[in-house]
């Protein structure tokens, strides 16, 4: 396993040489991974980036069935109330709190990968599978773009889109993350601007449809950006939408409150095809620990958060996108 400095150097070298590669970084920046794209499968990596994939096996998949064991609500409320206290004390403005929920599923991780409909999919050996709806950064030419996602609602609720867009807590949360990501991009790019703000996306799940809000932020990279891509990528990690603001102090609070390190959950994964780069935030994440599967999920917490509603959102995000 390489360290973060080796990782940074390696992806910069590959980018400069226009060598296609795959990369994966955990939330704590302790277990980064990079390999040439052609070597991904032999390293136990199956990927699919909007249809660009190394997974072409034809397999029969039974109808997915997923059940979960609800996490201890008393423990969750204790954690979220600690977070709200930190927010009220001014130590953070917004914090993304996450929990692992034990689940049972009749599919293997590989079968979940093949069955899922999502723009970004990844399966790492017998460790985890992720079917993410959220892009992190894309690079085309010298333009870098990011697409922070914040705000979720059950699409079956009457006037769901109107309720989501007019919800003050969700709007404030989204504003905060867009501002954070704009500031992050400004560290490595010029002329950073918000191209689209709070647009709605619909996601199909095995339980029905949900709506989520995203925004699009972009900027111009300086000539020769390839030479420093590794170190510049690390400057904007972890992703703002799954950490919070201000980022450094908020991550410290996350690591003191959450029971276990996140690992690759809420990290990022991506690929470079020799010209362009695409990447995603590792959310909608199922991890295998021994014989037990865990679905890792969470949401953004503000000082005005209702613990019960936040708990409900955490549960709502436990799904398979196979509708």
N, C-alpha and C positions, 0 to 999 in steps of 0.2 A: 504494500500500500504506500503510495507516495504522500508526501506532506504537501501543505498548501503552497509553499514556495516553488516546489518542483512542478506542481500542477500549473501554477501561473506561468512559469517559464515554458512548459511543454505546449500549452495551447497557443501561446504567442508564436512559438516556432512553427507549429502546424499552420496557423493562420497566415503567417508571412509566406510560407512555402506553398500555400493553397492546397494543403493536404486535407482531404475530408476526414472529419473526426466526430466522435461522440463524447459527451462529457456529462458528469453527474457530480453534484456537490451537496453535502449534507448541511443541515441548518447550522450546526455548530462549527462548520468549516474544518473538520478534523479528519474526514474520510473522503477526500476528493478522488475522482476517477476520470481518466481520459484514455481513449484508445482510438486507433485509426478505425474509420467506419467499417472497413472490410474485416476487422478483427472483432467486431461487437458480438457476433453470434457465438464465436468460440469462447468469449468471456462470459457467456451466460446471459447476454443482453438481447432482449427482443424490444424493438422500438417501432413506433408509428407516429410520424409527424405529419398530420393532415394528409394521410395517404402515402407518404414516402416512408417505406418500411422495409425491414429485412425479414418480416414474418409472413411467409407465403404458404405455410402448411395448411392443408385441408383437413380439418378435424370436425367430428360430430360432437355437438355440445347439447346436453340436455337443457330443458327449461330451467333457468336460474331460480333458486330458492334461497332467500337470505333471512335469517332471524338474528336478533341481537339480545344480549343481556344488559339491561339498563345499568349504567354506572351508578354508584352510590350518590344519590342526590345530596345527602348531607355533606359529603366530602366536596362535591362540586360547589355547593353554596358557600362552604367555608373558603374555598379557593377564590371564587368570584368576588366574595365580599372583601377578601384581602386585596384583590386587584382594585376594586372600587375605592378602597381606602387610599391606596397609592395614587390613584387618579385624583381623588379629592385633595390630597396633599401636594398636588402639582408635580409629582415625579414622572407622570406620563399624561398624555392627552388621549391616547387611544392605544389599547393593547389587545392583541389577538391571543385569546386563551384557548388551549386545545386539550383534548382528552382522548385516550384510547378506549374504545368500547369493544368488549368481547362479542364476536359474532360466530354464527354457524352458517356455512354455505355448502351446497352440494357440488360446487365447481372447484377445480384446482386453480391456483394462481394463473397458470398458463391458459386455462379455459376461460377464466374471467377476462384476461387480456384479449383473447380472440372474440369473446361475446360482446364486449363493451363498445359502445359508440361514443367516441370522444375525440376532439381534435388532437390531443396529445396522449399517447399511451406508452407505458414502459413496464416491462416485467424483468426483474433481476433474479435469475436462477430460481431458487426456492425460498427467496427472502421476502419479496414484496411485489405488488402490482399497483400501478397508479393509472387512473383514467382522468386526466386533468382537463377542465374546461378553460383554464387560465394561462394565457401566454405571459411570459416574463419579458424578454427583450427579443426583438427581431432586428437584423441588420441587412439592408439592401443597399449596395453601393456604399455611400458614406452617410446614409441616414439610419439612425437608431430609433426604434419605437418601443414603447412599453404599454401594457394594457391592464392597469390595475382593476381588480374585480372586487366590489364590496356591495352587499345588499342582496338578500335572498327572501323569496316568498313562495308559498304554494300557489301554483297557477290556477288551481281549482277554486280558490277563494273569489267570490264575486268582486269585480273591479280590482283584481289583484295588482295590475300594472299601475293604476292610479294610486292605490294605497301605498305601494312601494315607493313611487316617485315623490309622494307628498309626505312620507314619514320623516319627521324632523331628525330623529336619531340616525336613521339610515343616510339621510342627506348630509348631515354633519360628518359622519364617519367617512363617507365617500369623498367629500371635499378634502378632509384631512389627508387621506391616502394619496389622492391625486396631487396635492401640494407637496407631499413628501417625495413622490416619485419624480415630480418635476424638478425638485431640488437635487435629487440623486443624479438624474441625467445631466443636470447643469455642471456636475463635477467632472464629467467626461466628454460633454458635447456643447455645442454652441447653438444659439437661436432656438432654445427649447420652447415648445408651444403645445397647448392642448388643442388637438384637432377635432375630437368629438368628446362630449361630456355627458355622462350618465345615460348611455343607451341601453336598451333592454335586450337580453338574450334569453331564449327559451331552451331548457334542457330536459330531455326525456329521461325518465328513470323507471325502474321496475314498479314504483309506487304511483306513477303519474308524472306530471310535468311540474317543473319549478321555473321561476323567473329569477334572473340575476342582472345586476347593473354593472356596466363596465365603462371605462373611458379610454381614450387613445391619446398618448403623449409622445411627441417625437422631437428630435434634435439632429444637428449635423455634426458628424465626427470630423476631427481634423485630419488632414492628409497624413498618411503614415500611421493611422490608428492601429493597424495590425500589429505593429512592433510592441505595443503596450497593452494589447487587448486583455491579457491575463490579469495584470495588476489592476486595470480599470474595471474589469468585471467584479473583482473582489471588493472594490470601493463601494459598489451599490448593493452588496449583500449584507445580511439576508434581505429577501424581498420585503418591501414595505408593507404589502397587503397582508402578510402573514406574521409580521412582527408588530409594528406600531410606530408611534412618534412621541417624543424624539427617540430615534432608533436605539442608540447605545444604551441609555438608561432603561428603556422599555425591555430590551433583550435581557438585561440583568434581572429585571423583575420576573420575566417569564421563566428564567432558569432557576430562580429561587422558589417560584410558586408551583410550577408543573412538576409532577411526581417523577418523571423519567425524562432523559434527553430525547429530543425529537428524532435524532438520526436523519435519515434521508427524507422523512416526512417534513414538508414545508421547505425543503431545499429546492434546488433547481436542476433540471436536466435539459440537454439540448444537443444540436448537431450543426455542423458546418459542412457545406457541400463543395467547398473549394472556392465559392464566390459569396454565397449568402449564408446567414446564420439565423436559426430559429431556436427558441427555448421556451420552457414552461415552468410554472410553479408546481411543485410536487404535492398537490392536494387531491382529494378523493383517493384515499390511500389505504390499502389493505396490507398488513404485515403479518407474516407467519413467525410465531415464536414457539418452538417445539411443535406440538400438534395443534396449538390454539391460534386462531386468526383474530386479529384486532383491526377494527376500522377506526382510523384516526381522523378526528374532525374537530371543529371549533368555530369561533366567530369573534368579531371585533367587540370589545367591551369599552364603554364610555362611562363617565361618572353618573350618567342618568340611566344606565342599563337596568332592565328588570331581570333579575336572576332567573325567574321561571321562563321568560321568553327566550333568554339566551340558551337555557338548557334545552328548550324545545327546538331551537334552531340547530343546535349540535346534533340532536337526534334526527332532525329532518334531513340532514346531509348524509345520513347513512343510507346509501342506495347503490344500485347497479344501473348504469345507463344503458338499458337494453330494451326500453319501451318501444 
